[in-house]
Each structure stands twice: as C-alpha cells, then as structure tokens.
Amino acid sequence: MPRYYFNVCSEEFEEADMVGEHCSNDLEALKEALRQASAIVEQQLFFNKVVDAWIEVEDEDHREVMRLPLRAAAY
C-alpha cells in the first residue's frame, strides 16, 4: 500500500509530514487530507484564529498529488 505525506502549508510556514500514512489510492489520501484539515480547522476555531493554509499531499516519491485548502473542510 502506498505511503502519502500530508504537509500543512501557508505563505508563512510549512510543517512537513515526516512519517506519512498508508492509503490505498489517491481517493483515500483525499479522505485523510479532509480528516486532517477538519481537525486543524476545529482547533483554529476553538482558539478563534483561522489561518489561510492548505494541506499538500505528496506520494511516496514526494511528488505533489493534490493541494487541499483548509477552508474546504469547513463546509
């Protein structure tokens, strides 16, 4: 099963995922990115601080597969 990396990025910072997650395909990776984005948005709302950021999903070779804005998880 391929490994995907979920980096949290904005214009000011990048938090690299050094461990990654096993996902069966790109769709499962998208579901994981949405889960992580939802958790981040929930935490930001708790502290009343919403940051314009995104999750950059990379494949095993660290090639970008997709970019998911955090605000996508707010809907």
Number of C-alpha atoms within 10 A of each C-alpha: 8 13 17 29 26 28 19 23 18 16 9 7 9 14 11 14 15 9 10 17 17 15 18 12 13 16 10 13 24 20 12 18 27 20 12 17 24 18 15 20 21 15 13 13 12 10 9 10 10 15 14 12 20 21 24 22 24 21 20 13 9 11 12 14 14 16 17 18 19 24 17 12 17 13 5
